[in-house]
Amino acid sequence: MFDQDEFMAVLSRFARLLPTPYDVGAALDELVDGVTAVLGLLGCGVSLQCEGRLQFVTVAAEVVGEMERCQEEAGVGPCQYAFDRGEPIAVADVRTRSDLWPDYAEKAREHGIAAVAGIPMQLADEKIGALDLYACEPREWADREIAAAQIFADMATGYIVNSNKLRQHEQLNAQLQAALDSRIVIEQAKGIIAHARSTTPDEAFRLIRGHARSNQAPVRSVAKAIVEVGLRV
């Protein structure tokens, strides 16, 4: 059931994805579609940690979405298991394993799903979610199948983690630039008020700050009004 040619093709697509502008949705779609094709599955699903719990974000088939939703609501299943323990779990026929996840097993019977597996999405100590694999027939998961799924999950995890770090860096830069812009406009306002009142820059700043407090306004907003619309304090 392992398609070597497809495996290489998906790896190639991931490699081309890495240097492009970050698009997490595209990476997750590539993950579920690629693993489904390589392993000949019914489909895959990805759940990511959000607000303290796992929530499914993308699936390769509608029936997989039903299974992922069941996991999300119950808080148990292969995805949750892999996420909590940081290791894969492979079940040949979940319909016979009501001892593991009763509601999930019943949902699998309803939808004609037998084999399932959960693959952790984790980079070092940073857990972000898990990848689920689904097959209609009972299946003894081969080690190389689980290993291939883990490779793709690891690649997607690295992509997502780097995307988050880039976003954080951009947010920090934006905050630093905003702080710099505020300092510049406040300095300009201090100069205007100091000149208008024939006082020192320190005294001008106290006047600006006092006006801001009296009107429950940010100091930067008062300074901007002084510079741009001629406010005097």
matplotlib code that plots the C-alpha trace (Angstrom):
import matplotlib.pyplot as plt

x = [0.0, 3.1, 3.5, 7.3, 6.9, 4.1, 6.2, 9.0, 6.5, 5.0, 8.4, 9.3, 6.1, 6.9, 10.4, 9.1, 6.6, 9.3, 10.8, 7.5, 5.6, 4.0, 0.6, -0.3, -3.5, -1.7, 0.8, -1.9, -3.8, -0.5, 0.0, -3.4, -3.6, 0.0, -0.3, -3.6, -2.1, 1.2, -0.5, -3.6, -6.0, -9.6, -8.3, -6.5, -7.2, -5.2, -6.1, -4.2, -4.0, -6.1, -7.2, -6.1, -7.7, -7.3, -9.6, -9.6, -8.6, -8.5, -9.5, -9.2, -12.7, -16.1, -16.4, -13.0, -14.4, -17.1, -14.5, -12.4, -15.5, -16.2, -12.7, -12.9, -16.2, -15.2, -11.6, -10.4, -9.1, -5.9, -5.3, -5.6, -3.5, -0.7, -0.8, -0.7, 2.0, 4.1, 4.2, 2.3, -0.5, -1.7, -4.9, -5.6, -9.4, -10.8, -14.3, -13.1, -11.4, -14.3, -12.0, -9.9, -12.5, -16.1, -17.9, -15.1, -15.3, -19.1, -18.7, -16.2, -18.7, -21.3, -19.1, -17.4, -13.9, -11.7, -8.0, -6.9, -3.6, -2.5, 0.8, 2.1, 3.0, 5.7, 9.0, 11.3, 9.1, 6.6, 3.4, 1.1, -1.3, -1.6, -2.3, -4.9, -4.9, -8.1, -8.7, -11.9, -10.4, -8.6, -4.9, -1.8, 0.1, 3.7, 6.5, 7.5, 4.0, 3.9, 7.5, 6.5, 3.5, 5.7, 8.1, 5.3, 3.9, 7.4, 7.8, 4.4, 5.1, 8.4, 6.7, 3.9, 6.3, 8.5, 5.4, 4.4, 7.9, 7.9, 4.5, 5.8, 8.9, 6.8, 4.5, 7.4, 8.9, 5.5, 5.3, 8.9, 8.1, 4.9, 7.0, 9.5, 6.8, 5.2, 8.6, 9.1, 5.7, 5.9, 9.3, 7.8, 4.9, 7.2, 9.2, 6.0, 4.6, 8.0, 8.3, 4.7, 4.9, 8.6, 9.3, 11.6, 10.9, 10.5, 7.8, 6.2, 6.0, 4.4, 1.8, 1.1, 0.8, -1.4, -3.8, -3.8, -4.7, -7.4, -9.1, -8.4, -6.5, -3.2, -0.2, 0.6, -2.9, -2.5, 1.0, -0.4, -3.2, -0.6, 1.6, -1.2, -4.2, -2.6, -3.9, -2.3, -2.1]
y = [0.0, 2.2, 4.2, 5.0, 7.2, 9.2, 9.5, 11.1, 13.4, 14.7, 15.3, 17.3, 19.4, 20.1, 21.1, 23.6, 24.9, 25.7, 28.8, 30.4, 32.9, 31.1, 29.6, 27.2, 26.2, 25.1, 23.1, 21.3, 20.5, 19.2, 17.0, 15.3, 14.9, 13.7, 11.1, 9.9, 9.3, 7.7, 5.2, 4.6, 5.7, 6.7, 10.0, 12.0, 14.7, 17.2, 18.6, 21.5, 22.7, 25.9, 27.5, 24.6, 21.7, 19.9, 21.1, 19.6, 22.1, 20.1, 16.8, 14.9, 13.4, 14.4, 11.1, 11.9, 15.2, 13.3, 11.2, 14.2, 16.0, 13.0, 13.1, 16.9, 16.6, 13.6, 14.6, 11.0, 9.1, 8.4, 12.1, 13.0, 9.9, 10.8, 14.4, 13.6, 11.0, 12.4, 9.0, 7.3, 4.9, 2.4, 0.4, -2.4, -2.3, 0.3, -1.2, -4.1, -1.8, -0.3, -0.6, 2.2, 4.8, 3.5, 6.5, 6.8, 3.0, 3.3, 6.2, 4.2, 1.4, 3.8, 5.2, 2.0, 2.8, 0.2, 1.0, 4.3, 5.7, 8.9, 10.7, 13.4, 16.8, 18.0, 19.8, 19.3, 20.1, 22.1, 20.2, 21.6, 18.8, 15.5, 13.8, 11.0, 8.2, 6.4, 3.2, 1.4, -2.1, -3.6, -3.0, -4.0, -0.8, -1.3, 0.4, 2.2, 3.5, 5.1, 6.4, 8.0, 9.6, 10.9, 12.4, 14.4, 15.4, 16.6, 18.6, 20.3, 20.9, 22.6, 24.8, 25.8, 26.5, 28.7, 30.5, 31.3, 32.5, 34.7, 36.1, 36.8, 38.5, 40.7, 41.6, 42.6, 44.7, 46.4, 47.1, 48.5, 50.7, 52.0, 52.8, 54.6, 56.6, 57.5, 58.8, 60.9, 62.5, 63.2, 64.8, 67.0, 67.9, 68.8, 71.1, 72.9, 73.3, 74.4, 77.1, 78.2, 78.5, 79.5, 76.6, 73.6, 70.3, 68.6, 71.0, 70.8, 67.0, 67.4, 69.7, 67.2, 64.3, 66.3, 67.1, 63.4, 62.3, 64.9, 63.8, 60.1, 60.0, 58.4, 60.7, 59.8, 60.9, 64.2, 64.7, 63.8, 66.4, 69.0, 68.2, 67.6, 69.8, 72.5, 71.5, 73.6, 72.6]
z = [0.0, 0.2, -3.1, -3.4, -6.4, -4.8, -1.6, -3.6, -5.4, -2.2, -0.7, -3.8, -3.4, 0.2, -0.6, -3.2, -0.6, 2.1, 0.5, -0.5, 1.6, 4.6, 3.9, 6.7, 5.0, 1.9, 3.9, 5.8, 2.6, 1.1, 4.2, 4.2, 0.4, 0.2, 3.0, 1.7, -1.8, -0.5, 1.8, -0.2, 2.5, 2.7, 4.0, 6.7, 9.2, 11.1, 14.5, 16.1, 19.6, 20.0, 23.2, 25.3, 23.3, 20.0, 17.1, 13.7, 10.9, 7.7, 6.3, 3.0, 3.0, 4.5, 6.5, 8.0, 9.2, 11.0, 12.8, 13.6, 15.0, 17.2, 18.6, 19.2, 21.1, 23.2, 23.7, 23.0, 20.0, 18.1, 17.6, 21.2, 22.2, 19.8, 20.9, 24.7, 24.5, 21.7, 19.9, 17.1, 17.7, 15.1, 15.4, 12.9, 13.4, 15.8, 15.5, 17.7, 20.3, 22.2, 25.2, 23.8, 22.7, 22.9, 21.2, 18.6, 17.8, 17.4, 15.0, 13.0, 12.6, 11.5, 8.8, 7.6, 8.9, 10.3, 10.6, 12.2, 13.3, 15.1, 14.3, 16.7, 15.3, 17.6, 17.3, 20.2, 23.2, 21.2, 20.6, 18.0, 17.1, 15.4, 12.1, 11.8, 9.2, 8.1, 6.1, 5.3, 5.7, 8.7, 8.3, 10.0, 9.8, 8.5, 10.3, 7.1, 6.6, 10.1, 9.5, 6.2, 7.8, 10.6, 8.1, 6.4, 9.8, 10.9, 7.8, 8.2, 11.9, 11.1, 8.5, 10.9, 13.8, 11.6, 10.3, 13.9, 14.7, 11.6, 12.6, 16.1, 14.7, 12.4, 15.3, 17.4, 14.6, 14.2, 17.9, 17.9, 14.9, 16.6, 19.7, 17.6, 15.8, 19.1, 20.4, 17.3, 17.4, 21.2, 20.7, 18.0, 20.2, 23.1, 20.9, 19.7, 23.2, 24.6, 22.0, 22.3, 26.1, 26.3, 28.6, 28.8, 26.9, 30.2, 31.3, 27.9, 28.3, 31.8, 30.2, 27.4, 29.8, 32.2, 29.3, 28.3, 31.8, 32.2, 29.0, 29.5, 26.2, 25.2, 25.3, 21.7, 20.6, 22.3, 20.8, 17.3, 17.7, 18.7, 15.7, 13.1, 14.0, 16.2, 19.6, 22.4, 26.1]

ax = plt.figure().add_subplot(projection="3d")
ax.plot(x, y, z, "-o")
ax.set_aspect("equal")
plt.show()
